[in-house]
Amino acid sequence: VLHYIEQLCIKALNVGKPNRLGLDDIYYLIRRDQKKYARVKELLSMSEELKKARKAFDDAKNID
């Protein structure tokens, strides 16, 4: 798994802006593999939801 991620990141660095790794570059590389693409979208969406929930919780905690 680590080898796959390392190779994917190296390829993504060559695709996009020099010396800059972006999500769009990862999307571009996995766009043909529907399972991986859907999973990445799902995990990023879940991550955003968790960030929002943590922020709301911290904001509510600071009010008390």
C-alpha positions in Angstrom: 0.0 0.0 0.0 2.8 2.4 0.9 4.5 1.7 -2.4 1.3 2.4 -4.3 0.8 5.7 -2.5 4.4 6.7 -3.0 4.2 5.9 -6.8 0.9 7.7 -7.1 2.3 10.8 -5.4 5.3 10.8 -7.6 3.1 10.6 -10.7 0.9 13.4 -9.4 3.9 15.6 -8.9 4.7 15.1 -12.6 1.2 15.8 -13.7 0.4 19.1 -12.0 2.3 22.1 -11.0 6.0 21.5 -10.3 6.8 20.6 -6.7 3.2 20.8 -5.7 0.8 18.0 -5.0 -2.8 18.7 -5.4 -6.1 16.8 -5.1 -6.9 17.5 -8.7 -3.8 15.7 -9.7 -4.7 12.6 -7.7 -8.3 12.8 -9.2 -6.8 12.9 -12.6 -4.6 9.8 -12.1 -7.4 7.7 -10.7 -10.3 9.0 -12.8 -10.5 5.7 -14.8 -10.7 3.5 -11.7 -14.3 4.1 -10.6 -13.9 2.2 -7.3 -10.9 4.2 -6.2 -12.3 7.5 -7.5 -15.6 7.0 -5.6 -13.8 6.0 -2.4 -11.5 9.1 -2.5 -14.6 11.3 -3.0 -16.4 9.5 -0.1 -13.4 9.8 2.3 -12.8 13.5 1.5 -16.5 14.3 2.0 -16.5 12.4 5.3 -13.4 14.3 6.3 -15.1 17.7 5.6 -18.1 16.6 7.6 -15.9 15.7 10.6 -14.1 19.0 10.4 -17.4 20.9 10.5 -18.7 18.8 13.4 -15.5 19.4 15.4 -15.7 23.1 14.7 -19.3 23.2 15.8 -18.5 21.2 18.9 -15.6 23.5 19.8 -17.7 26.6 19.2 -20.5 25.3 21.4 -17.9 24.3 24.1 -16.4 27.8 24.0 -19.8 29.5 24.5 -20.3 27.7 27.9 
